[in-house]
Amino acid sequence: MHPKLALLIEDILSGDEHFLGGVQRTSKSPSDLLEAVVAWSHSLRRELAEVITVIEPCVRQSVLMSLLPRKAVDPGYTGSLDAAILEHAEQIGIALQPTQIETLRNVCINIRKLRGMSKDQARRQSKSIGELRVERHLYDMLLKRQKGRCHWCGVELIANGVMETLDHLTPKHLGDDIPDGSNWALTCSTCNEGKADSFAWAATQWAHDYFHRGDPVGEAEIGAYQRWVVLARSRRCSFCSLGTREVELHVFRRVRTGLAIPANCAAACIACGRAKNVDFLIPRWAARELRRGSG
């Protein structure tokens, strides 16, 4: 074992006055951590770039949220949103272009629109799959763009047991229903539930390989959240590189002795999976899709 990785593992598992308190520690230097991460990625048969990709979306999401002024999302504020945005940008030393101000303004409007609502109330304020189907030109545009497949896993939306849903790619309270359909995707019910209100997949707790008390522990099972993270991260078959507009992707465990967490998993199409004899995992299907794939 690489000595820096051995030190990292010792630091994590030894703890301090708290059980597993070592998880909250920081390494002595960035170079020590980088060496340990490189060795760890090799142990899990992962490319270093794949490990880094879990970090960058978190930074990007943080930058976006840091650009939003408190005043502009306050329901009691009645002044100009643009003025609040520019005031905040000046405070943090950022110069914004007109198109960038427009984007931030729209995010602020969306937050104010759904602020304080329950999930059910927010859902009633957002477009449903039934309403989208009435707007046939938009529905057909999405269907054609996705070649009739789920945006995330690539299952054919007309397949047996699959329940088609309308997914807001950027959560409704940030992206809302943009009239041109740029914030919509057609997805299966299981992918939609697995995504939940996530924005950047890498910012979810499951992307960081957290194991929740309600997660499946069966040998061949994977939870909806972990499954979605792997699909959102991969988007292509690990072997033939076909994406979700061409094939359905399934999640497999590449470290057979490990938990069904994203670090141990990847995605592949059925043909490549069978050829490579991979360990495909059974998803915890959404309630409306329990008969999915049954013939």
Secondary structure, DSSP 8 states (H G I E B T S, - for coil): --HHHHHHHHHHHH-SSSTTGGGG---S-HHHHHHHHHHHHHHTT--HHHHHHTTHHHHHHHHHHHTS-HHHH-TT--S-HHHHHHHHHHHTT----HHHHHHHHHHHHHHHHHTT--HHHHHHTS--HHHHHHSHHHHHHHHHHTTTB-TTT--BTTSTT--EEEEESS-HHHH---TTSTTEEEEEHHHHHHHTT-SSGGGSTTTTT---TTS--STTEE-HHHHHHHHHHH-B-TTT--BTTTS-EEEEESSTTS-SSGGGEEEEEHHHHHHHT-EE-EE---GGGTTTT--
